[in-house]
Amino acid sequence: MNRRTLPVTAALAATAVLLLTGCGGGGDDSSPDKDKIAGADQGTTKPKKSPEPATSMDDNPDGVDLSLPKDMKLVFDWDRPADKDEAAAMDDAQHFVRSIYRGVAQQTIHDPAVAEYAMDRGLSYARTQIQSRVDAGLTSTGTRRHYQEKTRKAPNGNAVEVSFCVDSSNFYSKEVKTKKIRKGVAGPASYDFFRVVMTKFPGKDDLWRASLVFVTEKAGQCR
């Protein structure tokens, strides 16, 4: 689906506003999540949220296939904000996360969903995450939970920061060839805090793409 794009300078200005006013620790927006690949932080701790997502997920939003294997569950226990732009950005932040794990499941960085919901450093982050798993011969299985969501819109309305916690204590690495599931001991490394800057691309149907990703690993605020 074709979308009209904003000038690069406008997109960068929108994201800069959010980042300059942000608080808390940041992470590397391009490095692979090595702990998750190794499966060393997995375990059987109880999930903090309900077993079902608070929002339903469409496997084909915008005509893009975001379907995942039955054994790979991404649960977003989020409440949509009242603001229209923030709600749309939150929806596409979910789609961005799903696109990464669809790429992992398909074992390719070239799945159309990845490019649909990411741009610039957000796209680099997504492709790095996928490629690191492909190189390791791994896919994923289990349940990955996303919770404690917050949204914050830039004054010009062209960017929204979506922040959230992730609990991957029941989300495991699985070897592609042998189907062996790698489980480890749950601990602080099971929890991460994400800040994803979603940039607006206006058109007939609004689209928000992840342009920057910051991750705080072993996030105390998520436990």
C-alpha positions as CSV (number, residue, x, y, z in Angstrom):
1,M,0.0,0.0,0.0
2,N,1.5,3.3,-1.0
3,R,1.7,6.1,1.5
4,R,2.8,9.7,1.3
5,T,6.0,10.4,3.3
6,L,7.0,13.3,5.4
7,P,10.3,15.1,4.6
8,V,13.2,13.6,6.5
9,T,13.8,16.9,8.3
10,A,10.2,17.0,9.5
11,A,10.4,13.5,10.8
12,L,13.6,14.0,12.6
13,A,12.4,17.3,14.2
14,A,9.3,15.5,15.5
15,T,11.3,12.7,17.1
16,A,13.8,15.1,18.5
17,V,11.1,16.9,20.5
18,L,10.1,13.7,22.2
19,L,13.6,12.5,22.9
20,L,14.8,15.8,24.3
21,T,11.9,15.9,26.8
22,G,12.1,12.2,27.7
23,C,13.2,10.8,31.0
24,G,14.6,7.5,32.2
25,G,17.4,5.3,30.8
26,G,17.8,4.6,27.2
27,G,19.2,1.6,25.3
28,D,21.1,0.8,22.2
29,D,18.6,1.1,19.3
30,S,20.6,-1.1,16.9
31,S,22.2,-3.9,18.9
32,P,20.6,-7.4,18.9
33,D,18.9,-8.6,22.1
34,K,21.5,-11.3,22.8
35,D,20.1,-12.6,26.0
36,K,16.8,-13.4,24.4
37,I,18.5,-15.2,21.5
38,A,20.5,-17.3,23.9
39,G,17.3,-18.2,25.8
40,A,19.2,-17.7,29.1
41,D,16.6,-15.5,30.8
42,Q,13.5,-17.7,30.3
43,G,11.6,-19.4,33.0
44,T,8.1,-20.0,34.5
45,T,7.3,-16.9,36.5
46,K,3.6,-16.0,36.7
47,P,2.5,-13.3,34.2
48,K,1.6,-10.0,35.6
49,K,-1.4,-9.5,33.4
50,S,-4.4,-11.4,32.2
51,P,-3.8,-14.3,29.8
52,E,-5.6,-12.5,26.9
53,P,-4.8,-9.2,25.3
54,A,-6.9,-6.2,26.1
55,T,-7.0,-5.2,22.4
56,S,-7.7,-7.5,19.5
57,M,-5.1,-7.9,16.8
58,D,-5.8,-8.0,13.1
59,D,-3.6,-10.4,11.2
60,N,-3.9,-8.2,8.0
61,P,-3.9,-4.5,9.0
62,D,-3.4,-2.2,6.0
63,G,-3.4,-5.3,3.8
64,V,-0.1,-6.5,5.3
65,D,0.2,-10.1,6.6
66,L,1.2,-10.1,10.3
67,S,0.1,-13.6,11.1
68,L,2.3,-15.6,13.5
69,P,2.8,-19.3,14.2
70,K,0.3,-20.7,16.7
71,D,3.1,-21.3,19.2
72,M,4.3,-17.7,19.1
73,K,2.0,-15.4,21.1
74,L,2.4,-11.7,21.5
75,V,0.0,-10.3,24.1
76,F,-0.6,-6.6,24.4
77,D,-2.4,-5.9,27.6
78,W,-2.9,-2.2,26.7
79,D,-5.7,0.3,26.9
80,R,-6.1,2.5,23.9
81,P,-5.8,6.3,24.7
82,A,-8.6,8.7,23.9
83,D,-6.4,10.8,21.6
84,K,-6.9,9.6,18.0
85,D,-3.3,10.1,17.0
86,E,-1.9,8.4,20.1
87,A,-4.4,5.5,19.7
88,A,-3.3,5.0,16.0
89,A,0.4,5.2,16.9
90,M,-0.1,2.6,19.6
91,D,-1.9,0.3,17.2
92,D,1.0,0.6,14.7
93,A,3.6,0.2,17.5
94,Q,1.9,-3.2,18.1
95,H,2.1,-3.9,14.4
96,F,5.8,-3.0,14.5
97,V,6.6,-5.5,17.2
98,R,4.6,-8.2,15.5
99,S,6.4,-7.5,12.2
100,I,9.7,-8.2,13.9
101,Y,8.5,-11.6,15.1
102,R,6.9,-12.4,11.8
103,G,10.3,-11.8,10.3
104,V,11.8,-14.1,12.9
105,A,9.2,-16.8,12.1
106,Q,9.7,-16.4,8.4
107,Q,13.5,-16.2,8.9
108,T,13.9,-13.1,6.7
109,I,14.5,-9.4,7.1
110,H,12.6,-8.8,3.8
111,D,9.1,-9.6,5.0
112,P,6.9,-6.8,3.7
113,A,5.5,-6.1,7.2
114,V,8.9,-5.0,8.5
115,A,9.2,-2.2,6.0
116,E,5.6,-1.2,6.4
117,Y,5.8,-0.3,10.1
118,A,9.4,0.9,10.4
119,M,11.7,3.5,9.0
120,D,15.2,4.9,9.5
121,R,16.8,3.6,12.7
122,G,13.6,1.8,13.6
123,L,13.9,-0.3,10.5
124,S,17.6,-0.9,11.2
125,Y,16.7,-2.1,14.7
126,A,14.0,-4.5,13.4
127,R,16.3,-6.0,10.8
128,T,19.1,-6.4,13.2
129,Q,16.9,-8.2,15.7
130,I,15.6,-10.5,12.9
131,Q,19.0,-11.2,11.3
132,S,20.7,-12.0,14.7
133,R,18.1,-14.8,15.2
134,V,18.4,-16.0,11.6
135,D,22.2,-16.2,11.9
136,A,21.8,-18.1,15.2
137,G,19.4,-20.6,13.6
138,L,16.7,-19.6,16.0
139,T,13.0,-18.7,16.0
140,S,10.8,-18.0,19.0
141,T,8.0,-19.8,20.8
142,G,5.9,-19.1,23.9
143,T,4.2,-15.9,25.1
144,R,5.7,-12.4,25.2
145,R,3.7,-9.9,27.2
146,H,3.6,-6.1,26.7
147,Y,2.1,-4.0,29.5
148,Q,2.4,-0.7,31.4
149,E,1.9,1.3,28.2
150,K,2.1,5.1,27.9
151,T,1.9,7.4,25.0
152,R,3.2,11.0,24.6
153,K,2.6,13.1,21.5
154,A,5.0,15.7,20.1
155,P,3.7,19.3,20.0
156,N,3.5,19.3,16.2
157,G,1.4,16.1,16.3
158,N,3.7,14.2,13.8
159,A,5.3,11.8,16.3
160,V,4.2,9.8,19.3
161,E,6.4,8.0,21.8
162,V,4.9,4.7,22.9
163,S,6.6,3.2,25.9
164,F,5.9,-0.1,27.5
165,C,7.3,-3.0,29.5
166,V,8.0,-6.5,28.2
167,D,7.9,-9.8,30.1
168,S,9.6,-12.5,28.2
169,S,9.9,-15.0,31.0
170,N,7.6,-17.4,29.1
171,F,9.0,-16.6,25.7
172,Y,11.8,-19.0,24.5
173,S,14.2,-19.5,21.7
174,K,13.6,-22.5,19.5
175,E,16.1,-24.1,17.1
176,V,14.8,-24.0,13.6
177,K,16.4,-27.3,12.5
178,T,15.9,-29.4,15.6
179,K,12.8,-27.7,17.0
180,K,14.5,-27.9,20.4
181,I,13.3,-25.2,22.8
182,R,15.9,-23.5,24.9
183,K,14.7,-22.7,28.4
184,G,16.6,-21.0,31.2
185,V,16.0,-19.6,34.6
186,A,13.8,-16.5,35.0
187,G,15.3,-13.4,36.4
188,P,15.8,-9.7,36.0
189,A,16.9,-10.2,32.3
190,S,13.3,-11.3,31.5
191,Y,12.1,-7.7,31.8
192,D,12.8,-4.9,29.4
193,F,11.5,-1.3,29.0
194,F,10.9,0.0,25.5
195,R,10.5,3.5,24.1
196,V,9.4,3.5,20.5
197,V,9.0,6.8,18.6
198,M,6.3,6.4,16.0
199,T,6.3,8.9,13.1
200,K,3.2,9.9,11.2
201,F,2.9,9.4,7.5
202,P,-0.4,11.1,6.5
203,G,-2.4,9.9,3.5
204,K,-5.8,8.4,2.7
205,D,-5.2,6.0,5.6
206,D,-2.8,7.2,8.4
207,L,0.2,5.1,9.0
208,W,2.7,5.4,11.9
209,R,6.1,4.0,11.5
210,A,8.7,3.2,14.2
211,S,11.6,5.6,13.6
212,L,13.6,5.2,16.8
213,V,13.8,2.4,19.4
214,F,15.4,2.6,22.8
215,V,15.6,-0.4,25.1
216,T,16.4,-0.6,28.8
217,E,17.3,-4.2,29.7
218,K,16.7,-5.8,33.1
219,A,14.2,-3.0,33.7
220,G,13.4,-2.7,37.4
221,Q,10.2,-0.7,36.7
222,C,8.8,-3.6,34.8
223,R,9.0,-6.2,37.6
